[in-house]
């Protein structure tokens, strides 16, 4: 069977999400999706000495829970594919040191959740592994220190900025008889519209999301009505309406099925500016809320389009614009 569909999409037949887990911080636990998270920490330090160690602890806990839920052990997991937002993806790499699972580190900024899932599915489908651990993490205070100013600095943000989600999501991918299937992945390409404001990630990432969604429909022959839910990763209050309008102009009416993880994870009264962002935005919503809704058959076909801004502090300080990307993965229950 042909696995590549069109230029950008891969088709899978035998890949399932066998288990998943989400661990988050206090603000996420105060949001509307709290009941779908496995662990909610009241302390943003998670009992650690630094923000970076706190993020690592979140990731370690999510990985442990996902493997435990799968009924497997660490020694049965063939590969870990993971990433985060920090220099040298230290959260993922140090978590891999903790798990002692063979490891591939990936970086797609906030698109990492679906990048890692797409790669895991392709390796499982190709017979290169039986079970793969896929995941990512982010932490508001590590991201602030990485990309902007430490939280202690108290720098002011414009209203169109976003709040990085503190959390980690992980899933065990493999062949089996239970769990929703991964049926397609559409790999995005870098889109750069010339936006240079590092706070305006929603506007920068929206065209990349639109490109990938349109490519997915073109490659698969599907339309919005083929899905119960289509979510972008973290376009939030600025990028979400832009993407929706741009898709409508291309002939795709997303009104009944489209949402954004950055809008779903927080309540409007939580003082998160335009909404959530970060690797854990899409990972927490997908591996928590969406997996639970699929388990209960409230959702049966979902397209997750994780979005990422591929900037660095050095690039924007040197006046570079923000290149962006989005990767989509279709997750489906088997029909009764």
C-alpha positions as a Markdown table, in Angstrom:
| # | Residue | x | y | z |
|---|---|---|---|---|
| 1 | Unk | 0.0 | 0.0 | 0.0 |
| 2 | Unk | 1.2 | 3.5 | -0.8 |
| 3 | Unk | 2.2 | 5.2 | 2.4 |
| 4 | Unk | 2.8 | 8.7 | 1.0 |
| 5 | Unk | -0.3 | 10.5 | -0.2 |
| 6 | Unk | 0.5 | 13.6 | -2.2 |
| 7 | Unk | 3.6 | 15.6 | -1.4 |
| 8 | Unk | 3.2 | 16.0 | 2.4 |
| 9 | Unk | 0.9 | 13.3 | 3.9 |
| 10 | Unk | 1.7 | 9.9 | 5.3 |
| 11 | Unk | -1.0 | 7.2 | 5.7 |
| 12 | Unk | -0.9 | 4.7 | 8.5 |
| 13 | Unk | -2.9 | 1.5 | 9.0 |
| 14 | Unk | -1.7 | -0.2 | 12.2 |
| 15 | Unk | -0.6 | 2.5 | 14.6 |
| 16 | Unk | -2.5 | 3.3 | 17.8 |
| 17 | Unk | -2.1 | 5.6 | 20.8 |
| 18 | Unk | -2.0 | 2.9 | 23.5 |
| 19 | Unk | -1.9 | 5.3 | 26.5 |
| 20 | Unk | -1.2 | 8.9 | 27.3 |
| 21 | Unk | -0.7 | 11.1 | 30.4 |
| 22 | Unk | -0.6 | 14.8 | 31.2 |
| 23 | Unk | 1.0 | 16.6 | 34.2 |
| 24 | Unk | 0.5 | 20.4 | 34.6 |
| 25 | Unk | 1.1 | 23.3 | 36.8 |
| 26 | Unk | -1.3 | 25.4 | 39.0 |
| 27 | Unk | -2.7 | 27.8 | 36.4 |
| 28 | Unk | -3.6 | 24.9 | 34.0 |
| 29 | Unk | -5.2 | 23.2 | 36.9 |
| 30 | Unk | -7.5 | 26.2 | 37.4 |
| 31 | Unk | -8.7 | 26.1 | 33.8 |
| 32 | Unk | -11.7 | 24.4 | 32.2 |
| 33 | Unk | -9.9 | 21.2 | 31.3 |
| 34 | Unk | -8.6 | 20.4 | 34.8 |
| 35 | Unk | -10.5 | 17.1 | 35.1 |
| 36 | Unk | -8.6 | 15.7 | 32.0 |
| 37 | Unk | -5.1 | 16.1 | 33.5 |
| 38 | Unk | -3.5 | 13.2 | 35.4 |
| 39 | Unk | -1.6 | 15.3 | 37.9 |
| 40 | Unk | -1.9 | 19.0 | 38.8 |
| 41 | Unk | 0.9 | 20.6 | 40.8 |
| 42 | Unk | 0.1 | 23.5 | 43.1 |
| 43 | Unk | 3.7 | 24.5 | 43.2 |
| 44 | Unk | 5.1 | 25.8 | 39.9 |
| 45 | Unk | 8.6 | 24.8 | 41.2 |
| 46 | Unk | 7.2 | 21.2 | 41.5 |
| 47 | Unk | 9.4 | 20.9 | 44.6 |
| 48 | Unk | 12.6 | 21.6 | 42.6 |
| 49 | Unk | 15.3 | 24.2 | 43.0 |
| 50 | Unk | 14.9 | 25.8 | 39.5 |
| 51 | Unk | 12.3 | 26.3 | 36.9 |
| 52 | Unk | 14.2 | 24.1 | 34.5 |
| 53 | Unk | 14.4 | 21.3 | 36.9 |
| 54 | Unk | 10.7 | 21.8 | 37.5 |
| 55 | Unk | 9.9 | 21.3 | 33.8 |
| 56 | Unk | 12.0 | 18.2 | 33.7 |
| 57 | Unk | 10.1 | 16.8 | 36.7 |
| 58 | Unk | 6.8 | 17.4 | 35.0 |
| 59 | Unk | 8.1 | 15.5 | 31.9 |
| 60 | Unk | 9.5 | 12.6 | 34.0 |
| 61 | Unk | 6.1 | 12.2 | 35.7 |
| 62 | Unk | 4.2 | 12.3 | 32.4 |
| 63 | Unk | 6.5 | 9.7 | 30.9 |
| 64 | Unk | 6.2 | 7.4 | 33.9 |
| 65 | Unk | 2.4 | 7.6 | 34.0 |
| 66 | Unk | 2.0 | 7.0 | 30.2 |
| 67 | Unk | 4.2 | 3.9 | 30.4 |
| 68 | Unk | 2.4 | 2.7 | 33.5 |
| 69 | Unk | -1.0 | 3.1 | 31.8 |
| 70 | Unk | 0.2 | 1.2 | 28.8 |
| 71 | Unk | 0.9 | -1.9 | 31.0 |
| 72 | Unk | 4.5 | -1.9 | 29.7 |
| 73 | Unk | 7.8 | -1.3 | 31.3 |
| 74 | Unk | 10.6 | 1.0 | 30.3 |
| 75 | Unk | 12.6 | -1.9 | 29.0 |
| 76 | Unk | 9.8 | -2.7 | 26.6 |
| 77 | Unk | 9.8 | 0.8 | 25.0 |
| 78 | Unk | 12.0 | 0.7 | 22.0 |
| 79 | Unk | 12.5 | 4.4 | 21.5 |
| 80 | Unk | 11.7 | 7.8 | 23.0 |
| 81 | Unk | 11.0 | 10.7 | 20.6 |
| 82 | Unk | 10.7 | 14.0 | 22.5 |
| 83 | Unk | 11.5 | 17.7 | 22.6 |
| 84 | Unk | 10.9 | 21.0 | 24.3 |
| 85 | Unk | 11.6 | 24.7 | 23.9 |
| 86 | Unk | 14.9 | 25.1 | 25.8 |
| 87 | Unk | 18.4 | 25.4 | 24.4 |
| 88 | Unk | 19.7 | 21.9 | 23.4 |
| 89 | Unk | 16.2 | 20.5 | 24.4 |
| 90 | Unk | 17.5 | 19.8 | 27.9 |
| 91 | Unk | 14.1 | 18.9 | 29.3 |
| 92 | Unk | 13.6 | 16.1 | 26.9 |
| 93 | Unk | 17.3 | 15.0 | 26.9 |
| 94 | Unk | 17.6 | 14.9 | 30.7 |
| 95 | Unk | 14.3 | 13.1 | 30.9 |
| 96 | Unk | 15.7 | 10.5 | 28.5 |
| 97 | Unk | 18.7 | 10.2 | 30.8 |
| 98 | Unk | 16.2 | 9.4 | 33.6 |
| 99 | Unk | 14.2 | 6.8 | 31.6 |
| 100 | Unk | 17.2 | 5.1 | 30.0 |
| 101 | Unk | 15.1 | 4.5 | 26.8 |
| 102 | Unk | 16.9 | 4.9 | 23.4 |
| 103 | Unk | 16.3 | 8.4 | 22.4 |
| 104 | Unk | 15.8 | 10.8 | 19.5 |
| 105 | Unk | 15.5 | 14.4 | 20.4 |
| 106 | Unk | 13.5 | 16.6 | 18.1 |
| 107 | Unk | 12.8 | 20.4 | 17.9 |
| 108 | Unk | 9.8 | 21.9 | 16.2 |
| 109 | Unk | 9.2 | 24.7 | 18.8 |
| 110 | Unk | 5.5 | 24.4 | 19.8 |
| 111 | Unk | 4.8 | 22.0 | 16.9 |
| 112 | Unk | 6.9 | 19.3 | 18.6 |
| 113 | Unk | 4.0 | 17.4 | 20.0 |
| 114 | Unk | 2.7 | 16.3 | 16.6 |
| 115 | Unk | 6.2 | 16.2 | 15.0 |
| 116 | Unk | 7.2 | 13.6 | 17.6 |
| 117 | Unk | 3.9 | 11.7 | 17.2 |
| 118 | Unk | 4.2 | 11.7 | 13.3 |
| 119 | Unk | 7.7 | 10.3 | 13.5 |
| 120 | Unk | 6.7 | 7.7 | 16.1 |
| 121 | Unk | 3.8 | 6.5 | 13.9 |
| 122 | Unk | 6.0 | 6.2 | 10.8 |
| 123 | Unk | 8.6 | 4.1 | 12.6 |
| 124 | Unk | 6.0 | 1.9 | 14.1 |
| 125 | Unk | 4.2 | 1.5 | 10.7 |
| 126 | Unk | 7.6 | 0.7 | 9.1 |
| 127 | Unk | 8.4 | -2.0 | 11.5 |
| 128 | Unk | 11.4 | -0.3 | 13.0 |
| 129 | Unk | 10.0 | -0.4 | 16.6 |
| 130 | Unk | 7.1 | -2.0 | 18.5 |
| 131 | Unk | 6.5 | 0.7 | 21.1 |
| 132 | Unk | 7.6 | 4.3 | 21.1 |
| 133 | Unk | 7.2 | 7.0 | 23.8 |
| 134 | Unk | 6.3 | 10.4 | 22.3 |
| 135 | Unk | 6.1 | 13.6 | 24.2 |
| 136 | Unk | 7.1 | 17.2 | 25.0 |
| 137 | Unk | 7.0 | 19.8 | 27.7 |
| 138 | Unk | 7.1 | 23.5 | 28.4 |
| 139 | Unk | 7.1 | 25.7 | 31.5 |
| 140 | Unk | 6.0 | 29.4 | 31.6 |
| 141 | Unk | 9.0 | 30.5 | 33.6 |
| 142 | Unk | 11.6 | 28.5 | 31.6 |
| 143 | Unk | 10.2 | 29.9 | 28.3 |
| 144 | Unk | 10.2 | 33.4 | 29.6 |
| 145 | Unk | 13.8 | 33.1 | 30.6 |
| 146 | Unk | 14.7 | 31.5 | 27.3 |
| 147 | Unk | 12.9 | 33.8 | 24.9 |
| 148 | Unk | 12.2 | 37.1 | 26.7 |
| 149 | Unk | 13.0 | 38.1 | 30.3 |
| 150 | Unk | 13.1 | 36.1 | 33.6 |
| 151 | Unk | 9.8 | 36.3 | 35.5 |
| 152 | Unk | 11.6 | 38.1 | 38.3 |
| 153 | Unk | 12.3 | 41.0 | 35.9 |
| 154 | Unk | 8.6 | 41.8 | 35.8 |
| 155 | Unk | 8.7 | 42.9 | 32.1 |
| 156 | Unk | 5.3 | 44.0 | 30.7 |
| 157 | Unk | 3.7 | 42.3 | 27.8 |
| 158 | Unk | 1.3 | 43.5 | 25.1 |
| 159 | Unk | -2.2 | 42.1 | 25.1 |
| 160 | Unk | -1.6 | 40.1 | 22.0 |
| 161 | Unk | 1.2 | 38.1 | 23.7 |
| 162 | Unk | 0.5 | 34.6 | 25.0 |
| 163 | Unk | 1.1 | 32.6 | 28.2 |
| 164 | Unk | 3.3 | 29.5 | 27.9 |
| 165 | Unk | 1.6 | 26.4 | 29.3 |
| 166 | Unk | 3.4 | 24.8 | 32.2 |
| 167 | Unk | 3.0 | 21.0 | 31.6 |
| 168 | Unk | 4.1 | 17.9 | 29.9 |
| 169 | Unk | 2.3 | 15.4 | 27.7 |
| 170 | Unk | 3.4 | 11.9 | 26.8 |
| 171 | Unk | 2.0 | 8.9 | 24.9 |
| 172 | Unk | 2.9 | 5.4 | 24.2 |
| 173 | Unk | 2.5 | 4.5 | 20.5 |
| 174 | Unk | 2.4 | 1.0 | 19.1 |
| 175 | Unk | 0.4 | -1.7 | 17.4 |
| 176 | Unk | -2.4 | -3.2 | 19.4 |
| 177 | Unk | -6.1 | -3.8 | 19.8 |
| 178 | Unk | -7.0 | -0.8 | 22.0 |
| 179 | Unk | -6.7 | 3.0 | 21.7 |
| 180 | Unk | -7.5 | 5.4 | 18.8 |
| 181 | Unk | -5.6 | 4.9 | 15.6 |
| 182 | Unk | -3.2 | 7.4 | 14.1 |
| 183 | Unk | -4.3 | 7.4 | 10.4 |
| 184 | Unk | -2.6 | 10.3 | 8.7 |
| 185 | Unk | 0.1 | 12.9 | 9.3 |
| 186 | Unk | 0.7 | 15.9 | 7.2 |
| 187 | Unk | 4.2 | 17.4 | 7.5 |
| 188 | Unk | 4.3 | 21.2 | 7.2 |
| 189 | Unk | 6.8 | 23.4 | 5.5 |
| 190 | Unk | 8.4 | 26.6 | 6.9 |
| 191 | Unk | 6.2 | 29.7 | 6.2 |
| 192 | Unk | 7.6 | 33.2 | 6.9 |
| 193 | Unk | 5.3 | 36.2 | 6.4 |
| 194 | Unk | 7.9 | 38.7 | 7.5 |
| 195 | Unk | 6.5 | 39.3 | 11.1 |
| 196 | Unk | 9.3 | 40.3 | 13.4 |
| 197 | Unk | 7.5 | 41.0 | 16.7 |
| 198 | Unk | 8.4 | 38.0 | 19.0 |
| 199 | Unk | 5.3 | 38.6 | 21.1 |
| 200 | Unk | 3.0 | 38.2 | 18.1 |
| 201 | Unk | 3.3 | 34.5 | 17.6 |
| 202 | Unk | -0.3 | 34.0 | 16.8 |
| 203 | Unk | -0.2 | 36.1 | 13.6 |
| 204 | Unk | 3.2 | 34.6 | 12.6 |
| 205 | Unk | 2.0 | 31.0 | 13.0 |
| 206 | Unk | -1.5 | 31.3 | 11.4 |
| 207 | Unk | -0.3 | 31.0 | 7.8 |
| 208 | Unk | 1.7 | 27.9 | 8.5 |
| 209 | Unk | -1.4 | 26.3 | 10.1 |
| 210 | Unk | -3.5 | 27.2 | 7.1 |
| 211 | Unk | -0.9 | 25.8 | 4.7 |
| 212 | Unk | -0.8 | 22.4 | 6.5 |
| 213 | Unk | -4.5 | 22.1 | 6.9 |
| 214 | Unk | -5.1 | 22.9 | 3.2 |
| 215 | Unk | -2.4 | 20.4 | 2.2 |
| 216 | Unk | -4.0 | 17.8 | 4.4 |
| 217 | Unk | -7.4 | 18.3 | 2.7 |
| 218 | Unk | -5.8 | 18.3 | -0.7 |
| 219 | Unk | -3.7 | 15.1 | -0.1 |
| 220 | Unk | -6.4 | 13.1 | 1.6 |
| 221 | Unk | -9.5 | 14.4 | -0.2 |
| 222 | Unk | -11.1 | 15.1 | 3.1 |
| 223 | Unk | -12.9 | 18.3 | 4.1 |
| 224 | Unk | -13.7 | 19.9 | 7.5 |
| 225 | Unk | -16.9 | 17.9 | 7.9 |
| 226 | Unk | -15.0 | 14.7 | 7.9 |
| 227 | Unk | -13.8 | 15.6 | 11.4 |
| 228 | Unk | -15.5 | 16.1 | 14.7 |
| 229 | Unk | -12.8 | 18.5 | 15.8 |
| 230 | Unk | -9.9 | 20.2 | 14.2 |
| 231 | Unk | -7.5 | 22.0 | 16.6 |
| 232 | Unk | -4.5 | 24.1 | 16.1 |
| 233 | Unk | -1.8 | 24.1 | 18.8 |
| 234 | Unk | -1.4 | 27.6 | 20.1 |
| 235 | Unk | -2.7 | 30.4 | 17.7 |
| 236 | Unk | -4.8 | 31.7 | 20.6 |
| 237 | Unk | -7.0 | 34.8 | 20.4 |
| 238 | Unk | -5.0 | 36.6 | 17.6 |
| 239 | Unk | -4.0 | 33.8 | 15.3 |
| 240 | Unk | -7.1 | 31.7 | 15.6 |
| 241 | Unk | -9.5 | 34.1 | 13.8 |
| 242 | Unk | -6.9 | 34.9 | 11.2 |
| 243 | Unk | -6.5 | 31.2 | 10.4 |
| 244 | Unk | -10.2 | 30.6 | 10.3 |
| 245 | Unk | -10.7 | 33.5 | 7.9 |
| 246 | Unk | -7.8 | 32.5 | 5.7 |
| 247 | Unk | -9.2 | 28.9 | 5.4 |
| 248 | Unk | -12.6 | 30.3 | 4.6 |
| 249 | Unk | -11.1 | 32.3 | 1.8 |
| 250 | Unk | -9.6 | 29.1 | 0.4 |
| 251 | Unk | -13.0 | 27.4 | 0.5 |
| 252 | Unk | -12.9 | 25.6 | 3.8 |
| 253 | Unk | -15.6 | 26.5 | 6.3 |
| 254 | Unk | -14.3 | 25.5 | 9.6 |
| 255 | Unk | -17.0 | 27.1 | 11.7 |
| 256 | Unk | -18.5 | 24.0 | 13.2 |
| 257 | Unk | -15.4 | 22.0 | 14.0 |
| 258 | Unk | -12.4 | 24.3 | 14.6 |
| 259 | Unk | -10.9 | 25.3 | 17.9 |
| 260 | Unk | -7.4 | 26.1 | 19.3 |
| 261 | Unk | -5.7 | 24.5 | 22.2 |
| 262 | Unk | -4.4 | 27.8 | 23.4 |
| 263 | Unk | -8.0 | 29.0 | 23.8 |
| 264 | Unk | -9.3 | 25.7 | 25.3 |
| 265 | Unk | -6.8 | 25.2 | 28.1 |
| 266 | Unk | -7.5 | 28.5 | 30.0 |
| 267 | Unk | -10.6 | 30.4 | 31.0 |
| 268 | Unk | -11.0 | 34.0 | 29.6 |
| 269 | Unk | -10.7 | 35.4 | 33.2 |
| 270 | Unk | -7.3 | 33.8 | 33.9 |
| 271 | Unk | -5.2 | 36.7 | 32.8 |
| 272 | Unk | -3.2 | 34.9 | 30.1 |
| 273 | Unk | -3.2 | 37.7 | 27.5 |
| 274 | Unk | -4.3 | 36.2 | 24.2 |
| 275 | Unk | -4.2 | 32.6 | 25.4 |
| 276 | Unk | -1.9 | 29.7 | 25.8 |
| 277 | Unk | 1.2 | 28.7 | 23.9 |
| 278 | Unk | 4.2 | 26.4 | 24.3 |
| 279 | Unk | 4.9 | 22.7 | 23.5 |
| 280 | Unk | 2.5 | 21.7 | 26.3 |
| 281 | Unk | -0.4 | 23.6 | 24.9 |
| 282 | Unk | -1.2 | 21.0 | 22.2 |
| 283 | Unk | 0.3 | 18.1 | 24.1 |
| 284 | Unk | -1.8 | 18.7 | 27.2 |
| 285 | Unk | -5.1 | 19.2 | 25.3 |
| 286 | Unk | -4.4 | 16.3 | 23.0 |
| 287 | Unk | -3.1 | 13.7 | 25.5 |
| 288 | Unk | -5.6 | 14.7 | 28.1 |
| 289 | Unk | -8.9 | 16.2 | 26.9 |
| 290 | Unk | -9.0 | 14.8 | 23.4 |
| 291 | Unk | -7.9 | 11.3 | 24.4 |
| 292 | Unk | -10.6 | 11.2 | 27.1 |
| 293 | Unk | -13.3 | 12.4 | 24.7 |
| 294 | Unk | -12.3 | 9.8 | 22.2 |
| 295 | Unk | -12.3 | 7.1 | 24.9 |
| 296 | Unk | -15.9 | 8.1 | 25.7 |
| 297 | Unk | -16.8 | 8.2 | 22.0 |
| 298 | Unk | -17.7 | 11.9 | 22.3 |
| 299 | Unk | -15.1 | 12.5 | 19.6 |
| 300 | Unk | -14.3 | 10.0 | 16.9 |
| 301 | Unk | -12.2 | 11.8 | 14.3 |
| 302 | Unk | -9.8 | 14.6 | 15.3 |
| 303 | Unk | -7.1 | 16.5 | 13.4 |
| 304 | Unk | -4.5 | 18.0 | 15.6 |
| 305 | Unk | -2.4 | 20.7 | 13.9 |
| 306 | Unk | 0.5 | 21.7 | 16.2 |
| 307 | Unk | 2.0 | 25.1 | 15.4 |
| 308 | Unk | 5.5 | 26.3 | 16.0 |
| 309 | Unk | 7.4 | 29.6 | 15.8 |
| 310 | Unk | 11.0 | 28.7 | 14.9 |
| 311 | Unk | 12.7 | 31.8 | 16.2 |
| 312 | Unk | 15.5 | 32.2 | 18.7 |
| 313 | Unk | 16.5 | 35.1 | 20.9 |
| 314 | Unk | 19.5 | 35.7 | 18.7 |
| 315 | Unk | 17.5 | 35.6 | 15.5 |
| 316 | Unk | 15.0 | 38.3 | 16.5 |
| 317 | Unk | 17.7 | 40.4 | 18.2 |
| 318 | Unk | 19.4 | 40.5 | 14.8 |
| 319 | Unk | 16.2 | 41.7 | 13.1 |
| 320 | Unk | 15.2 | 38.4 | 11.5 |
| 321 | Unk | 11.5 | 37.6 | 10.9 |
| 322 | Unk | 9.8 | 34.6 | 12.4 |
| 323 | Unk | 9.8 | 31.4 | 10.4 |
| 324 | Unk | 6.9 | 29.1 | 11.4 |
| 325 | Unk | 5.7 | 25.6 | 10.8 |
| 326 | Unk | 2.7 | 23.3 | 11.6 |
| 327 | Unk | 2.4 | 19.5 | 11.6 |
| 328 | Unk | -1.0 | 17.7 | 11.5 |
| 329 | Unk | -1.9 | 14.3 | 12.8 |
| 330 | Unk | -5.3 | 12.6 | 12.3 |
| 331 | Unk | -6.5 | 10.5 | 15.2 |
| 332 | Unk | -9.5 | 8.3 | 14.8 |
| 333 | Unk | -11.6 | 5.7 | 16.7 |
| 334 | Unk | -12.4 | 2.6 | 14.7 |
| 335 | Unk | -16.0 | 2.5 | 13.4 |
| 336 | Unk | -18.3 | 0.2 | 15.2 |
